[in-house]
């Protein structure tokens, strides 16, 4: 008898819930939204809501959402032209604040950062004990990364799916942009406080100085010292938490044009890798054409994290035009070399270790190297380059043919 009574009570409650949902949907809508706000640490504003009862869920139009702790003047975390909450009878009874699935149309997410890359946008603090998470589909989505002092960085796509995990959600999508090419996006959103990790990758990224400068977080000084132009593989990792943002960019290219103004390098047909990790830049296995010959930079390091940034290059060349080599800014006034400038119509091979410290308008220069030079109509020259009291000196040693 007690079991029969209990079953009767449960059936009555279920029937009552269905009746209330169908007869008084505004009440159920308000209750559900308040539960969602409490459960997800957000404030929801909507201009229009169309409830469809417990059988079909609810449609919300012109949705605007910000974190509960965010000031009223703070930009919205995200907006959506239309949001569909899909939940059946059982799901609505068991998880009124966590529906089975959510679909958003015209979804726009904006994250604001200060000049140092610290996240200014308040992110929801979802309780770790939350066990039921909905699937989320975003159609016609846009991501905006707005860093102080830079124009906002926009990427857009058609569809993105967020799958629930025990700790949050994973996401995966692709987009094609007329400026940047075709990219894939993978990421996770989890934890309390919230942590967003994104990986953007492309097999044919379009690299230009303008496009690279638009990427947030990477110091502007990087692109002042290294200019890239061409098409190549690219991978950008972002790890965003309320306290910090870490970035890691890897570029692998073939047939790139690269300029390193401080070293006088304007190379074409370059292959190799450029890696930006925070304020540290590595150039690895670069090979290309410059100064009329072949140039290789096995490894170069640009450290912008020091009080005075340091740029070091290990350069190996073959068949370089001597006249072009002598004309570089760091070679001006090189003892013994400039006096021979009118005779330098040959080529040189060798290696240089170049170090530049950005202490002011004129960098501190330290260059060491050795090699061989063949001057047309003249002797074979073994040369040594070194820096003495701030001046680059060239010491030729003539050998008989």
Phi, psi and omega in degrees: 000313178300321181295320179296321179294320180296318179296320179297320179295317180296318178297321178297315181296319179297314179297320179297318180297316179298316181298315181297319181297325182276327183273322183236060181300325178302321178297313180296324179297315181296318179297315182296317180295320178296321177295320178298315180300316181293320185286327186251004176060047180224163170246131186249128173241134180218140180273338180206134177228132180241099180282144180239021178079179186287342184279329187240355180086216189212147175247130177242135183245146178052060184272138176228129187228133171225160180295148181302324184277353183283140176298156182297335181275353183286143179301152178295143175296313174206158175231158178212135177291326180207136178230127179249120176263118185248120182204130176278184183299311183296317180296320180294324179287320185276325185225071184297334181259359181224087183291173181293318181206156179227135177236129180242140173242144182054055183272133180226117179252130180236129176238126181255142181226153173278181184296332179277359179093005178284134181290126178261336180290134176282125178258145178299144176255092183278133180300134181296337183284352179300123185254333182254118180235139182278157165287144182230128176242129180247120178250138181057062187261159177216135176246129180239120174251110186249108178255136182304135179088359180227157173291141180304143180263118185247135166226145184227153178209172182273313186214142179217135182245128175250117181262137180288147174228170178301335184251356182164236181219151167251155179224153179206134179197177175223154174210154176238125182239135182296338179271319190255346183096201182261131184228149169255150181229127173231150180187175176222147172230113186202171172088167174216105009291157186296144177227123181249122177241128182232142172233117177252126184225147180214142176272342183220052181294140178269115186251119173222158177305321181294314181296318181293324179293336180285341182292123182290164172080325182287126184303140179300329182301331179301310184280348170289329184262337181226122176247131179239144177211130180145202180233137180194180176281142181218146177215123180241120176255130177237132177237104190248122173231166180302332185268337185199163174228124178248138180234149178215114183243131177235129178237124176241123185224163171226141181059040176271157167257127183231135174238133172236087190304320185295332178261000180073018184269123172230087189259147176237163180060038188271136169241155180142194187231139170239131185229124179246114180237100186066238180254021179244131181238131176240132172249122188233134173054042176281133177220133181191195182246132180200150177053035176078002182220201180257140182228139177229136173240092182302319179201132176226148183228128176241111185251103180265007182271350180275158179307319173242108185307142180241134179237119182237137182226139170248114190245134175234128184230157178213129179070030181280137178292126181298321182299320179290322181296317181292335184280000181287150183304321183287345181267353182300130178079011179294124183302133176081334185275313183292331179294341180259009189303323182289342181263350189278085178240020179250200181233163182224154173225151179159198181219149180228142168251115187243131179228131179233130176246122185276081182268350182176201180302323177250121183286158171279131188243137173220112184231130177229144177181168177216161177175190180234146178225139176245116182260127181300127180078005181229187183281165171286136184241127168266127185240151176229130176245133176210164181251125182234114179051047174084358180245137178279127183242139178247126181239099179280148174232111186277137178238144177288144180290000000 
